[in-house]
């Protein structure tokens, strides 16, 4: 097992900053920009007046959308896992802290 030296206040500040950058579904954070991108692609596909162009834009949205959902999910999981590891560290449960650290960044397969 590795030795831990944690500054809980510093970690909390970083986690808060990361969560603010990832966002909560709207606004000016990453997930808000991704929602705007998806809406713009749908609008462009509908306005293209060309079946092949519209089809390709929808295909792009599907491909990029899946990657973006996974990216936001992994970021959220990493923040949550790190917070859980620090909480476990603070109460002295090093096994739980190590388990939370190793699980950070994993997400369930939606399929």
C-alpha positions in Angstrom: 0.0 0.0 0.0 1.3 3.5 -0.8 1.8 6.2 1.8 -0.7 9.0 1.8 -0.1 12.7 2.4 -3.3 14.5 1.7 -4.3 18.2 2.0 -8.1 17.9 2.3 -8.7 21.6 1.8 -6.5 21.7 -1.3 -8.1 18.6 -2.7 -11.6 20.0 -2.0 -10.7 23.2 -3.9 -9.4 21.2 -6.9 -12.5 19.0 -6.9 -14.8 22.0 -6.7 -13.0 23.6 -9.6 -13.2 20.4 -11.7 -16.9 20.0 -10.9 -17.5 23.6 -11.9 -15.7 23.1 -15.2 -17.6 19.9 -16.0 -20.9 21.4 -15.0 -24.3 20.2 -14.1 -26.2 20.0 -17.3 -26.3 23.5 -18.6 -24.7 26.9 -18.6 -21.2 27.7 -19.5 -19.4 24.6 -18.3 -18.3 21.6 -20.5 -21.6 19.8 -20.4 -23.5 23.0 -21.3 -21.2 23.5 -24.3 -21.7 19.9 -25.3 -25.5 20.3 -25.2 -25.2 23.4 -27.3 -23.1 21.5 -29.8 -25.6 18.7 -30.0 -28.5 21.2 -30.5 -26.5 23.0 -33.2 -25.8 19.8 -35.1 -29.5 18.8 -35.0 -30.5 22.2 -36.3 -27.8 22.1 -39.0 -28.9 18.6 -40.1 -32.5 19.7 -40.2 -31.7 22.9 -42.2 -29.2 21.4 -44.6 -31.9 20.7 -47.3 -29.7 17.8 -48.3 -30.4 14.2 -47.3 -26.8 13.0 -47.4 -25.5 16.1 -45.5 -28.2 15.8 -42.8 -27.5 12.0 -42.5 -23.8 12.6 -42.0 -24.4 15.4 -39.4 -26.7 13.0 -37.4 -24.0 10.3 -37.7 -21.5 12.8 -36.4 -23.8 13.7 -33.5 -24.2 10.1 -32.6 -20.5 9.3 -32.7 -19.3 12.4 -30.9 -22.3 12.3 -28.5 -21.3 8.9 -27.1 -17.8 10.0 -26.5 -18.9 13.2 -24.8 -21.3 11.4 -22.5 -18.5 9.0 -21.5 -16.1 11.9 -21.0 -18.5 13.7 -18.7 -19.4 10.5 -16.9 -15.8 9.6 -16.2 -15.0 13.1 -15.0 -17.9 12.9 -12.6 -16.8 9.5 -11.4 -13.2 10.7 -10.9 -14.4 13.6 -8.8 -16.7 11.4 -6.7 -14.0 8.7 -6.3 -11.4 11.2 -5.2 -13.8 12.8 -2.7 -14.7 9.4 -1.3 -11.0 8.5 -1.0 -10.2 11.7 0.9 -13.2 11.2 3.2 -12.0 7.7 4.0 -8.5 9.0 4.6 -9.8 11.6 7.0 -11.5 8.9 9.1 -8.4 6.6 8.9 -9.9 3.9 6.7 -6.9 3.4 4.4 -8.3 0.3 2.8 -11.5 2.1 1.9 -9.5 5.1 0.7 -7.4 2.9 -1.6 -10.5 1.2 -3.0 -12.2 4.5 -3.7 -9.0 5.7 -5.4 -8.8 2.6 -7.6 -12.5 3.0 -8.7 -12.2 6.7 -9.5 -12.9 7.3 -13.2 -14.8 4.1 -13.9 -18.4 4.3 -15.1 -21.0 1.6 -15.7 -21.4 0.5 -19.3 -24.8 1.9 -20.4 -25.4 -1.0 -22.8 
